[in-house]
Amino acid sequence: MLFAKTLDRDEGKNLKIMPRSKDRMLQKLALYLWQEQSKSLSTNDLYDWFDDYLLTVNDLIINTQEDRNLLFTELHNASLLVRDDSHYRFSHTSFFEYFQARNIFE
């Protein structure tokens, strides 16, 4: 599976978001984008979404603002998101659709 291969490339890096958590987070982001009828978020909107998301999960350890910043950096650097100008989107429509479908079946 392409998603698993993408996560494998990050193996050995000292990442704070484990693959299962990243998968769940990207599912929720895809759902949010679908609900907003959008395919991208501005940097500020992604920050806001991420802060709201962090309030709903208990598998990410956040003790300091630095922890939060590291997690956010991983979200946009070590996931399937790309930045176009000042907006973030999934790197390919198929990833966006894949994570939307995962929301339906899980």
PEKAJO-V832737 format. One record per backbone hydrogen bond with DSSP energy under -1.0 kcal/mol. CO is the residue of the C=O (numbers start at 0). NH is the residue of the N-H. E is the energy in kcal/mol with one decimal. If there is no record, write none. Layout:
co = (CO | CO)
nh = (NH | NH)
e = (E | E)
This chain:
co = (0 | 1 | 2 | 3 | 4 | 6 | 7 | 9 | 12 | 17 | 18 | 19 | 20 | 21 | 22 | 23 | 24 | 25 | 26 | 27 | 28 | 29 | 30 | 31 | 32 | 33 | 40 | 41 | 42 | 43 | 44 | 45 | 46 | 47 | 48 | 49 | 52 | 63 | 64 | 65 | 66 | 67 | 68 | 69 | 70 | 71 | 72 | 73 | 79 | 81 | 83 | 85 | 86 | 87 | 88 | 91 | 92 | 93 | 94 | 95 | 96 | 97 | 98 | 99 | 100)
nh = (4 | 5 | 6 | 7 | 8 | 9 | 10 | 12 | 14 | 21 | 22 | 23 | 24 | 25 | 26 | 27 | 28 | 29 | 30 | 31 | 32 | 33 | 34 | 35 | 37 | 36 | 87 | 45 | 46 | 47 | 48 | 49 | 50 | 51 | 52 | 53 | 55 | 67 | 68 | 69 | 70 | 71 | 72 | 73 | 74 | 75 | 76 | 77 | 90 | 88 | 86 | 42 | 83 | 40 | 81 | 95 | 96 | 97 | 98 | 99 | 100 | 101 | 102 | 103 | 104)
e = (-1.9 | -2.2 | -2.1 | -2.3 | -1.3 | -1.4 | -1.7 | -2.1 | -1.8 | -2.7 | -2.7 | -2.2 | -2.6 | -2.6 | -1.9 | -2.2 | -2.2 | -2.3 | -2.3 | -2.4 | -2.6 | -2.4 | -2.7 | -2.1 | -2.7 | -1.2 | -3.5 | -2.6 | -2.3 | -2.4 | -2.8 | -2.8 | -2.5 | -2.2 | -2.8 | -2.6 | -2.0 | -1.8 | -2.6 | -2.5 | -2.4 | -2.4 | -2.4 | -2.2 | -2.1 | -1.9 | -1.9 | -2.3 | -3.4 | -2.3 | -2.4 | -1.6 | -3.1 | -2.4 | -2.9 | -1.6 | -2.7 | -2.3 | -2.5 | -1.7 | -2.5 | -2.1 | -1.3 | -1.1 | -1.8)
